Amino acid sequence: MPIKMIAADLDDTLLDPRGLITERTKAAVREAVRRNCIFVPASGRMPAAMRAIAEELQINGAVIAFNGALTTDLFTGRDIVRMPVRHDLAVEAALMAEERGAHVQMYKDGTYYYKNENIYAGRYARALGIPGHAVGEKMSEWFTGDADKILIVNEKENIALWAEEFRQHFAGRLNCAISKPTYLEIFSCHADKGEALKAYSESLGIDRDETAAFGDGENDMSMIDFAGCGYVMANADASLLARAPFAAPSNAVDGLARVLEHWFSDGTIPEV
């Protein structure tokens, strides 16, 4: 069965280890789009941080942002699905992280907020290319309204420990997933990349067996498990590779592009 929709994580999957799109990957994605395959960037990032990538790749569909909490068309501004974290839960998660000495970022209205400038905020802003807002107060005390997501940043040893604590504490109320070794993402219990990919593909009449997904993180596994062709990148943690339906070469060697090029040659993504 031909592949009609591809969802791909960004960091450490579509992007190379420098955080850039290589010419080979760009050419492969554009060729898939030319062949009428819908390409869907799927990330924990906010939409504004995905726009430049979407434009560079010349995608032909929506993006999945905030780990599936928001599926939106960047070019029309139309939100397809939005599932924020209720204010009371967002504050509870922020307070729990603050008690552990973590850096906490809260997202809403297309931007993000945190208490003060520090090494974690600086690294994040440089990697994203979009600065946030230091408000001088704890997020648990300052933040109002619902949140698109909460990001907890700290050293990887702490994040690995805290992830289990947060999952147990918020079981059935929030989703908690490690997206990078130093990032713990907190988002709606109704949201994940797999559910977002399922809803978006069904809205376009695309069968599950006609979808593919690529990722390297724990927060990618739901869409990898959902897709008819689910790929974990070779640079992922060994525990995720052990669960992989399929393995793609590392992002350091254009792994995603190599798989797409094979699909072009064998007709899995047919010529139009």
N, C-alpha and C positions, 0 to 999 in steps of 0.2 A: 504494500500500500504506500502511495507517495506521501512525503512529508509536506504538509501545507502550513504549519506554524512551528516556529522555533523560539523558545524562551531561553534567555541566557543571562546568568549572573554577570556582574561587571568585574569587580575587583577579584583578581587572581583567577579569572575565568576568561572573559572576553578581553580584558586588559592584560598586558604583559607585566612582568615583575616591576617595571618602572611606573606602572599605572597608565600606560599609553596604548593606543590602538596601532598595531603594526600595519604596514601597507598590505601585507598578505591577508590579514584578518579583515581589513576594510574592504578589500577587493572581493573576498569570499562572501561577506555579508551582503554587499551590494549586488553581487551576482544572484544570490538567493532571492533578494527582493525583486530583481529584474525578472526572475522566473516565477513571480507571483507567490512566493512563499512569505508569509507574514512573519516579520522578525520583531520579537518583543523583548527589550531589555527588562530584566527583573532584578530588583536590587532593594537593599535596605535604605538606600539613599532617598532623599526627598526629590520631588520632580525637578526642581530648579537645577539640581546637581546632575541631572540626567540629560538635560536639554542639549548641551553641546555635543555629547556623544550621539544622541539620536539624530542630530542634524548632520554630523560627520558621516554617519552610516547611511543616511537617507532612508530611515526606516519607513515602513508603510502601515504601521499599526500603533496601538497604544503602548504605554509603558506600565509595568507593575512596580510601584514604589512602596516604601515603608514595609517591606517584607510581605506584601499582599494586602495591606490595609487600604491601599488606594490604587485603583487602576484608572488611568486617565489618558486622554489624547492630548499630548502637549501642543499640538498644532491648532486644534479647535478649542481647547480649554474645557472640553466636555469630560466630566468625571463619570466613569462607567460604574464603578463601585467604590464606596468610601466607608470604612469601618474604624472610627477612632476609638481611643481609650477614654472611658468616662473619667471626669475630673477626679472623683474620689479615689479611683483606682490608680490614676496617674500620680496623685500626691502620695498615696500609700507606697507605691514603688519607689518614688524619689526619696522619701524619708528613709526607707529601708536601705537604700544605697548610700545615702548620706551618713547614716549611722555606721557604715563600714568604711567610711573615708574615701568613697569613690567620687570620681568626676561624673556629674550627671548633666545630660543635655535633654531638653524637652523641645518637641517640634510641634508647631502649629502655624497656620497662616503663611505657609510657604517659606518659613525660616526656622531658626532654632535659637535656644536661650540656655545660659548656664550662669553659675554664680560669679566666677571671676576668671581672669586669664591665668593659664598655667600651661605646663608642658603638653598636657593632653589636648587642651583646646587648640593650642598652636599647631600641633601635628595634624589634628583633624582638619582644621581650616586650610592648611597648606595642601593636604592630600585632596580635599574636596574642591578647592579653588573658590570657596564661598565662605566668607566670615560669618560668624554668628554674633550674638549679642550678650555681653557680660552685664548682668543687672545688679550685681553687688549683694544679692540676697540668696538664701537657700531656695532651690526650686520648690521644695515642699511647702514653703511659706509664700513665695512670690507668684507662682504659676496660677493662672485662672483659665477656666474653660476646659474643654476636652483636648486631648493630645493625639497627634497622629502617631507618635511613638515616643518612647523614652530610650535613650542610649546611655549605658553605664560603661565607663572606660577606666581601666586600671591595668596592672600588670597581669600577664597571662595566668600566673599561678592563682591569683585571687579570683580572676574571672571564672576559671574552671571550678573553683570551690563555690563561689557565690551562685553560679548558674544552677546548681542542684538545690541550693537553699531557696532561690527564687521560684524554681519550678514547683517545689513542694508547697511553699507558702501560697502561691497563686494558682495552684492546680484548679482547672475548671473556670478560672476567672481571667487569666492573661496568658499569652504565649510568651515564652522566654527562650531565646536561641542565641548561641554564639555564632556571630557572622565572621569575625576575625579573632585570633587568639586573645586580643586585648579588648574586644567589644562584646558586650552582652546587650542584645536588643530585646526590648519589652514592647509588645503590641497586642492588639485585640485578640481575645481567645477565639474569635470567629474568623480571623485572618491568617492566612499563610500563602506562600507562593503557589502551592499546589491548588488550593481552592480558587485563587485568582486566575490561574491558567485554565482551570476547568471551566469557570464561569465565562471567561472571555472566549475561549474556543467554542463553547456551546452557543454563545450569542451569535457567532458567525457561522454556525452549522458545520464546524470542523470536528470530526470524530477524534476520540482519544488516540486511536492508533495512527492518526495523521499528525500527531504532535511530537515534538522533540524538546528536550530540556538539557541544559548544561550548567554545572555548578561545582563548587569546591567546598562549600561550607555546610554546617549543620542546618542553617536556615534555608538551604537549597533542596534538602532531601525530599520535602513534600512534593515539589514540582517534578523532581527526578523520578520519584515513585509513581506519580500520576501519568507522566508522559508515556506514549507508546515506545519511544526511544529515549531513555534517560541515561545521561553520561555524567560521571564524576571525573574531574580532571586528575591527572596523575600527580599533580602537586598537592592534592588534598591530603588530609590526615588519613593514616592507615585504617582507622576505624570506619571512616566513610567509604573508602575504597572497597573495604570488605563487604559493604552493603550495596555496592554499585551494580545496577543491571548491566551497564557497559562502562568501560574506562576510555577516556580520551587522552591523548598525549598532553604533556604539561603546557601551561600557558606560556612558558619560556620558549617553547618551540612551535607556537601558533597551533596549539592542539585543536581548538575549535575549527579553525580554518581548514586543517587537514581532514577532519571528518566531513565538513561541507564539500570540500573538493572531491572526496571519494563519492559522495552522494550525487554530485553533478555527473561524474563519469559513469556511474552505474544506473542512473536514471531514477534514484530515490527522490531527488528533486529534479523533475523532468524539465527539459527545454520547452519554452512556450512557442 
